[in-house]
Amino acid sequence: QQGCLTAREPGVTGDSTLKAAGMGLLGPRVPRLKLGRHDPAPCVPSAGKALYPNQDSVVIPAVETPKGLSDQRLRHRQRTGPGEITVHWASKGMDIPQPSRGYGRRTAKGDDVKHVFKAGEKMGVAEHRNTVGEAIYDSTKKEPLGKTWIRGHVLPSCTQDTSFQGFGKEYPPRISAKEAIFPRDPVEETEHSLTLYKRTHNSHAAGEPFVRDYEWPKEVVADPRHRFGRVVAKDSNSCGVGVKSALTTDRPNLQSGPTTGVMDLNLASFKEVSGDHLGTSKNLLQNLHVTEDHTFGVSTAADDIGVGQLIRGFYSAEEQAPDQDLGRCTSRGRRNFLSWRPMGIPTVRNDILPPAKRSLANSTNYGDETDARGLIAPGKFQHKGVEDEDFFARRSPEELLEIVRRVSPEISHADFDDVFARAVELHEDGDTSSASVEALMIAFSDWTVAQQRPPNQVPIL
């Protein structure tokens, strides 16, 4: 009968709350357990596994605040009761005065802007006398209060007319930015204006040479083969005198030998040894006396193992077998025992379902990611979320009609039935209730070509 009592019935005494009514529904009240907590449902077996044998219940008491603490330690641990205002532990026990005018010293209030302006205001005769006294200053004459600056300009009488439009040139009709950047009928620039623009801005057309307008002498203008510079020798027969003179710059003329220089013998010998000479290698100061057929370096040692043996391999079956400790723990006392069930978590989690909304920080592979081929050669519509397998999946006629209507809204149901029948025939599996998008695309393309072909034309197979 206690399970039928409620919080408002007179039979419930002491714990006259909704909690007591709910406790009555679970069964008769029992005293406190040995571990210090109430069992709210004694008729329901406890869930879980006991920590030690002969344990009465798996309900573990919560950690309570130790008793007998000092006031200072109790301030940090004490919690507020029902309806009590939370107070900082450092403010507990302090005698805080009642609200009043506030702490500190009150700031002295000065005069506001209105009183400051009123202090210098003059009225009546005093204001007139002040105006007459200020009239002698140049700033008062040129800059009167409430008026524009008077500069002393004397304007023509026509400016006083009400029909005067003002100075300057009349502004042309307003044009748009498009016409200003790309005018429809541009006026071609004259040769004189282009010349002035080149002189002021150094702007030339593409491929146009920079002309400085030099006035050359008559000898230069009359000779089309004129070249600047000094002619050492005239090569009339094209015997290579010019190249010879360029390679023998150390000679005074082409017929003589090198110029004889007087210098120290040690310096001349050093230049002869350490310098670079034309047509010969540099002397590395090795002083090696070898024959002409001598070859430097160490010869390659002969090896009986060829490339074919390296590719095919020549290890025995025992050497090619995996090690005994492959995939096992090598520490004694911690080695895994052999079982049919694989240990650990697989890299690709095919054993669980992926979440409906995956976080950006979730790097788990649930088996729905693209393989290496998809990364190297992705599909044509993969950037829009459409995989290649979606084109070969079989779909119902209603779904295919909705797809075709997006491409050709004017297609009728009769025409779609013809296209769908042709797409079903392409599968050649006897299933007439569905077709793929790939087969429908081929059938729709053939149907479009047939609609555009004249009636008397025979299709080319």
WOUR-V567032 format. One record per residue. N is the residue number from 1. OMEGA is omega in whole degrees, -180 to 180 (NA if undefined). NEAR is the number of other C-alpha atoms within 10 Angstrom. Layout:
# WOUR-V567032
n:N omega:OMEGA near:NEAR
n:N omega:OMEGA near:NEAR
This chain:
# WOUR-V567032
n:1 omega:-180 near:9
n:2 omega:178 near:15
n:3 omega:179 near:14
n:4 omega:-178 near:10
n:5 omega:177 near:16
n:6 omega:-176 near:19
n:7 omega:-176 near:16
n:8 omega:-179 near:12
n:9 omega:-176 near:11
n:10 omega:-179 near:9
n:11 omega:-179 near:12
n:12 omega:180 near:16
n:13 omega:180 near:11
n:14 omega:-179 near:7
n:15 omega:-178 near:11
n:16 omega:179 near:15
n:17 omega:177 near:14
n:18 omega:178 near:12
n:19 omega:179 near:11
n:20 omega:178 near:18
n:21 omega:178 near:20
n:22 omega:177 near:16
n:23 omega:179 near:17
n:24 omega:179 near:20
n:25 omega:-176 near:15
n:26 omega:-179 near:15
n:27 omega:-179 near:16
n:28 omega:179 near:14
n:29 omega:-180 near:15
n:30 omega:178 near:11
n:31 omega:-179 near:9
n:32 omega:-179 near:10
n:33 omega:-179 near:13
n:34 omega:-178 near:10
n:35 omega:172 near:14
n:36 omega:180 near:12
n:37 omega:178 near:13
n:38 omega:173 near:15
n:39 omega:-175 near:16
n:40 omega:-179 near:15
n:41 omega:-177 near:16
n:42 omega:-179 near:13
n:43 omega:-180 near:10
n:44 omega:179 near:10
n:45 omega:179 near:8
n:46 omega:179 near:14
n:47 omega:177 near:9
n:48 omega:-177 near:9
n:49 omega:-179 near:9
n:50 omega:-179 near:13
n:51 omega:-178 near:9
n:52 omega:-177 near:8
n:53 omega:177 near:6
n:54 omega:177 near:7
n:55 omega:-176 near:11
n:56 omega:-176 near:12
n:57 omega:178 near:17
n:58 omega:180 near:14
n:59 omega:-177 near:17
n:60 omega:-179 near:9
n:61 omega:179 near:12
n:62 omega:-179 near:9
n:63 omega:-179 near:6
n:64 omega:178 near:6
n:65 omega:-180 near:10
n:66 omega:-179 near:8
n:67 omega:179 near:7
n:68 omega:179 near:8
n:69 omega:177 near:11
n:70 omega:-179 near:8
n:71 omega:-178 near:10
n:72 omega:179 near:10
n:73 omega:-180 near:10
n:74 omega:178 near:15
n:75 omega:-178 near:16
n:76 omega:-174 near:11
n:77 omega:-175 near:13
n:78 omega:179 near:11
n:79 omega:-179 near:11
n:80 omega:178 near:10
n:81 omega:-180 near:8
n:82 omega:178 near:6
n:83 omega:-179 near:6
n:84 omega:-179 near:8
n:85 omega:180 near:8
n:86 omega:-179 near:10
n:87 omega:178 near:11
n:88 omega:-175 near:9
n:89 omega:180 near:13
n:90 omega:-178 near:10
n:91 omega:-180 near:10
n:92 omega:-180 near:11
n:93 omega:-179 near:9
n:94 omega:179 near:7
n:95 omega:-178 near:7
n:96 omega:-180 near:8
n:97 omega:179 near:6
n:98 omega:180 near:7
n:99 omega:-180 near:7
n:100 omega:-178 near:6
n:101 omega:177 near:7
n:102 omega:179 near:8
n:103 omega:175 near:7
n:104 omega:-178 near:6
n:105 omega:-178 near:6
n:106 omega:-180 near:8
n:107 omega:179 near:6
n:108 omega:-178 near:5
n:109 omega:180 near:6
n:110 omega:180 near:7
n:111 omega:178 near:7
n:112 omega:-176 near:8
n:113 omega:-179 near:9
n:114 omega:180 near:8
n:115 omega:178 near:10
n:116 omega:178 near:10
n:117 omega:180 near:9
n:118 omega:-177 near:9
n:119 omega:-178 near:9
n:120 omega:-178 near:7
n:121 omega:179 near:9
n:122 omega:-176 near:12
n:123 omega:172 near:8
n:124 omega:-176 near:7
n:125 omega:-180 near:9
n:126 omega:179 near:10
n:127 omega:179 near:12
n:128 omega:179 near:12
n:129 omega:178 near:11
n:130 omega:179 near:12
n:131 omega:179 near:12
n:132 omega:179 near:9
n:133 omega:179 near:10
n:134 omega:-175 near:13
n:135 omega:-177 near:12
n:136 omega:-177 near:10
n:137 omega:-178 near:9
n:138 omega:-180 near:10
n:139 omega:178 near:12
n:140 omega:180 near:14
n:141 omega:-175 near:14
n:142 omega:-178 near:14
n:143 omega:179 near:13
n:144 omega:-178 near:13
n:145 omega:179 near:9
n:146 omega:-180 near:6
n:147 omega:178 near:8
n:148 omega:-180 near:9
n:149 omega:-179 near:13
n:150 omega:-178 near:12
n:151 omega:179 near:9
n:152 omega:179 near:7
n:153 omega:176 near:6
n:154 omega:-177 near:6
n:155 omega:178 near:8
n:156 omega:-179 near:8
n:157 omega:180 near:7
n:158 omega:180 near:10
n:159 omega:180 near:12
n:160 omega:-179 near:9
n:161 omega:-179 near:9
n:162 omega:179 near:7
n:163 omega:180 near:8
n:164 omega:-175 near:9
n:165 omega:179 near:9
n:166 omega:-179 near:9
n:167 omega:177 near:7
n:168 omega:-179 near:6
n:169 omega:-179 near:6
n:170 omega:-178 near:8
n:171 omega:-179 near:6
n:172 omega:178 near:6
n:173 omega:-176 near:5
n:174 omega:180 near:6
n:175 omega:-179 near:8
n:176 omega:179 near:8
n:177 omega:179 near:9
n:178 omega:180 near:9
n:179 omega:178 near:10
n:180 omega:180 near:9
n:181 omega:180 near:8
n:182 omega:179 near:9
n:183 omega:-177 near:11
n:184 omega:-179 near:9
n:185 omega:-178 near:7
n:186 omega:178 near:7
n:187 omega:-179 near:7
n:188 omega:-179 near:6
n:189 omega:180 near:8
n:190 omega:180 near:8
n:191 omega:180 near:9
n:192 omega:179 near:8
n:193 omega:176 near:10
n:194 omega:179 near:13
n:195 omega:178 near:13
n:196 omega:180 near:12
n:197 omega:176 near:13
n:198 omega:-178 near:13
n:199 omega:-177 near:11
n:200 omega:-174 near:9
n:201 omega:-177 near:8
n:202 omega:-179 near:10
n:203 omega:-179 near:14
n:204 omega:178 near:14
n:205 omega:-179 near:8
n:206 omega:180 near:6
n:207 omega:-179 near:6
n:208 omega:-180 near:8
n:209 omega:179 near:8
n:210 omega:-176 near:11
n:211 omega:-179 near:6
n:212 omega:178 near:6
n:213 omega:175 near:6
n:214 omega:175 near:6
n:215 omega:-176 near:8
n:216 omega:176 near:9
n:217 omega:-178 near:8
n:218 omega:-180 near:8
n:219 omega:-179 near:9
n:220 omega:-178 near:13
n:221 omega:-176 near:11
n:222 omega:-177 near:10
n:223 omega:180 near:9
n:224 omega:-179 near:8
n:225 omega:-178 near:8
n:226 omega:176 near:10
n:227 omega:179 near:9
n:228 omega:180 near:7
n:229 omega:-178 near:6
n:230 omega:180 near:6
n:231 omega:180 near:9
n:232 omega:-180 near:11
n:233 omega:-179 near:11
n:234 omega:-179 near:9
n:235 omega:-176 near:11
n:236 omega:-176 near:8
n:237 omega:-180 near:7
n:238 omega:-179 near:8
n:239 omega:179 near:9
n:240 omega:180 near:10
n:241 omega:-178 near:16
n:242 omega:178 near:14
n:243 omega:180 near:9
n:244 omega:179 near:11
n:245 omega:179 near:16
n:246 omega:-179 near:9
n:247 omega:-179 near:10
n:248 omega:180 near:13
n:249 omega:-180 near:11
n:250 omega:-180 near:11
n:251 omega:180 near:14
n:252 omega:176 near:12
n:253 omega:-174 near:14
n:254 omega:-176 near:14
n:255 omega:-176 near:7
n:256 omega:178 near:8
n:257 omega:178 near:11
n:258 omega:-180 near:13
n:259 omega:180 near:10
n:260 omega:179 near:7
n:261 omega:179 near:7
n:262 omega:-178 near:7
n:263 omega:-179 near:8
n:264 omega:-178 near:8
n:265 omega:-180 near:9
n:266 omega:179 near:9
n:267 omega:179 near:9
n:268 omega:178 near:12
n:269 omega:179 near:11
n:270 omega:178 near:10
n:271 omega:180 near:12
n:272 omega:-177 near:12
n:273 omega:-174 near:13
n:274 omega:-178 near:12
n:275 omega:177 near:11
n:276 omega:-178 near:12
n:277 omega:-177 near:12
n:278 omega:176 near:7
n:279 omega:179 near:6
n:280 omega:178 near:7
n:281 omega:-178 near:8
n:282 omega:179 near:12
n:283 omega:-180 near:13
n:284 omega:175 near:9
n:285 omega:179 near:8
n:286 omega:178 near:6
n:287 omega:179 near:7
n:288 omega:178 near:7
n:289 omega:-178 near:6
n:290 omega:178 near:8
n:291 omega:-177 near:7
n:292 omega:-179 near:6
n:293 omega:-179 near:6
n:294 omega:179 near:6
n:295 omega:-180 near:9
n:296 omega:178 near:6
n:297 omega:-180 near:5
n:298 omega:-179 near:6
n:299 omega:-180 near:7
n:300 omega:-179 near:6
n:301 omega:179 near:5
n:302 omega:-179 near:6
n:303 omega:-179 near:6
n:304 omega:-178 near:6
n:305 omega:-180 near:9
n:306 omega:-179 near:8
n:307 omega:-180 near:9
n:308 omega:179 near:8
n:309 omega:178 near:10
n:310 omega:-180 near:9
n:311 omega:-177 near:8
n:312 omega:-179 near:8
n:313 omega:-179 near:10
n:314 omega:177 near:11
n:315 omega:179 near:8
n:316 omega:-179 near:8
n:317 omega:178 near:7
n:318 omega:179 near:8
n:319 omega:179 near:9
n:320 omega:-180 near:10
n:321 omega:180 near:8
n:322 omega:180 near:8
n:323 omega:-178 near:9
n:324 omega:-178 near:7
n:325 omega:180 near:9
n:326 omega:180 near:8
n:327 omega:-179 near:8
n:328 omega:178 near:12
n:329 omega:-178 near:12
n:330 omega:-180 near:11
n:331 omega:-180 near:8
n:332 omega:-179 near:6
n:333 omega:-180 near:7
n:334 omega:-177 near:9
n:335 omega:179 near:11
n:336 omega:176 near:12
n:337 omega:-178 near:7
n:338 omega:178 near:9
n:339 omega:178 near:7
n:340 omega:-178 near:5
n:341 omega:179 near:6
n:342 omega:180 near:8
n:343 omega:176 near:9
n:344 omega:-179 near:6
n:345 omega:180 near:8
n:346 omega:179 near:10
n:347 omega:177 near:10
n:348 omega:-175 near:13
n:349 omega:174 near:14
n:350 omega:-177 near:12
n:351 omega:-180 near:10
n:352 omega:180 near:9
n:353 omega:178 near:9
n:354 omega:178 near:14
n:355 omega:-179 near:8
n:356 omega:177 near:6
n:357 omega:-177 near:6
n:358 omega:180 near:10
n:359 omega:177 near:8
n:360 omega:180 near:6
n:361 omega:-180 near:6
n:362 omega:-179 near:7
n:363 omega:-179 near:8
n:364 omega:177 near:12
n:365 omega:-180 near:14
n:366 omega:179 near:15
n:367 omega:180 near:15
n:368 omega:-180 near:10
n:369 omega:-177 near:11
n:370 omega:178 near:11
n:371 omega:-178 near:10
n:372 omega:180 near:9
n:373 omega:179 near:9
n:374 omega:177 near:13
n:375 omega:-179 near:10
n:376 omega:-179 near:8
n:377 omega:-179 near:8
n:378 omega:-180 near:15
n:379 omega:-177 near:16
n:380 omega:-178 near:10
n:381 omega:-177 near:10
n:382 omega:179 near:11
n:383 omega:176 near:9
n:384 omega:179 near:8
n:385 omega:-179 near:9
n:386 omega:-180 near:12
n:387 omega:178 near:16
n:388 omega:-180 near:15
n:389 omega:180 near:9
n:390 omega:180 near:13
n:391 omega:-177 near:15
n:392 omega:178 near:14
n:393 omega:-180 near:12
n:394 omega:-177 near:16
n:395 omega:-179 near:15
n:396 omega:179 near:13
n:397 omega:-180 near:18
n:398 omega:179 near:9
n:399 omega:178 near:11
n:400 omega:177 near:18
n:401 omega:178 near:19
n:402 omega:178 near:12
n:403 omega:-179 near:14
n:404 omega:180 near:17
n:405 omega:176 near:13
n:406 omega:-179 near:9
n:407 omega:-177 near:9
n:408 omega:-177 near:11
n:409 omega:-174 near:11
n:410 omega:-179 near:9
n:411 omega:-179 near:12
n:412 omega:180 near:11
n:413 omega:179 near:10
n:414 omega:178 near:9
n:415 omega:179 near:12
n:416 omega:177 near:20
n:417 omega:177 near:13
n:418 omega:180 near:13
n:419 omega:-179 near:21
n:420 omega:178 near:25
n:421 omega:178 near:18
n:422 omega:179 near:19
n:423 omega:178 near:23
n:424 omega:179 near:20
n:425 omega:-179 near:15
n:426 omega:180 near:15
n:427 omega:177 near:14
n:428 omega:177 near:9
n:429 omega:178 near:8
n:430 omega:180 near:8
n:431 omega:-177 near:11
n:432 omega:-177 near:15
n:433 omega:-178 near:12
n:434 omega:178 near:19
n:435 omega:-179 near:24
n:436 omega:178 near:21
n:437 omega:180 near:20
n:438 omega:178 near:18
n:439 omega:179 near:21
n:440 omega:177 near:25
n:441 omega:179 near:16
n:442 omega:180 near:15
n:443 omega:180 near:21
n:444 omega:177 near:20
n:445 omega:177 near:13
n:446 omega:180 near:13
n:447 omega:178 near:16
n:448 omega:178 near:12
n:449 omega:179 near:11
n:450 omega:178 near:14
n:451 omega:-180 near:10
n:452 omega:-179 near:8
n:453 omega:176 near:11
n:454 omega:-177 near:10
n:455 omega:-176 near:8
n:456 omega:-178 near:6
n:457 omega:180 near:8
n:458 omega:180 near:9
n:459 omega:179 near:9
n:460 omega:-179 near:4
n:461 omega:NA near:3
